[in-house]
Amino acid sequence: MKEFFNYFFGKGETEEFANFSLAHFLPILIAVGVILLIWRFKDKIQACKHEKAFRYTLAFMLIISEMSYYWRLVGIPSLDPNPVDHLPITVCGWAVVFCSFMVIGKSQSLFDIVYFWLFAGSVFALITPTVISFTGPTRFRYYQFWLEHTLGYVSVFYMVFVHKMRPTVKGAFKAYGLLGVLTAVAFAANRIIGPGANYLFMARPEDTPSILDILPPNFALRFAVMMAAVTTLFVLAYLPWYFMDKKKSK
């Protein structure tokens, strides 16, 4: 039993996960299916007397999916849970925490943040989930990663379909500014910690294949390209709502 737990909660020494494989697409397809079900039954969910319980359950799952990452590191010494390598300086991690409080309090302010963060930042983790290259479907980390990175989208669309929330231009600037603060913290952490630290992937390309490999190794150019890409994605994330507003005005 001990060997099983060490294996299941540990990580492999060779690459176990392949990008654009069934193991890659299946969790995304499941999340899309859940979102479509929420859209299909949005009126029934809204009128259901247990709707609050749905939101609280979703919030609980969001928090557990995030915290279990750190519990795993603490529980298995062989994973070398060095605090400086696992500081909570990630867009995905904070987006999940914000999502949990968003669904509990039905917070429009938090919705503004997580909507743009998910579609302009976390989306890269879905395209090339490089951080789980050494943990395939037989490992805990695989399921923790996909729950963490898909439940955020489920919660956002839940608030869109069931509670009629929508992003705003003001909210986009707020999300952009807060992302700038997180970027400054990541930059400082990378400089202070030194070699090995790569928060927000700003310091260097990762060892395993990632969509961020196209970025230049030079920090200044890397940062400029990343900010240009994020800015473009913020605009693209808001465009559907802009066109819907234009259509309604006509």
Steps between C-alpha positions, in 0.01 A plus 500: 500500500785738585657433161170578330461834678861594429439423133156661470592822679854514361631583158683304235858532387403494132232689311163330554271763351489591131351820366202466263435141607176347633621568853535866398168550322270285717497728810435802278214324323349400835516862617336617178227240551434624854484859378251403228284325761503814714391704197228247410351490849585852616138597569433187704822549695413862571155405628623201700480536877839330526676747269699643790621150584620460139710814532644404837590154371675653201688740728608209722628306199692805378676553833578130549641470147738787572599414857553130428797598283681631808375221727655250261836675512501510880385139533768348276851610600649341187332772292731751670241763596743790509287806585690726262405273209130489583397849607140596413600731215295364212214635293322163502528455875366842591229475236375181666497664844315802363254270322411325824414829673326622185250214494438519876434873506378540140764772471502701178831657605673162520327386182662789313842383613470126445325531164792685343767309692365166384464596135825696482726296728376160610407411145869438427503224761219326314678523165832361623481375861876475534499478881352148493736351242631252759160405643256316276148365565629251759615784728313725741661814359335439163150513650585785734631707209197447279248561777678822594524625143153404374283576804587867464339509156201302629448753780530799264244362256278401793488865604444610139213261427333469840563841655523709180842645574710649225841667471535876471763735361558640848544146627756431228717790617467382859603146404789635292627714785484215750682277253769765483538482880534121486754536219708739711492254792606216268782707356627586848477135610695383195775755567522435874489121482731485200563194278215252513224754555278552199174646627254592224756344261673836468857395576556232236329228289397187689691173458197326348320609178266796544325759287721752680805353327439747218592785734854644475741410783598864554299629798407839357378355171333208680311738728399728211365211292313354799333831581405555136347151487311551827370839383379347175327217687329748733357675195396172337334383823283812503418508127202256513329723755581811299336353191199381700455852637527645150240254374260586783540874440383453142 
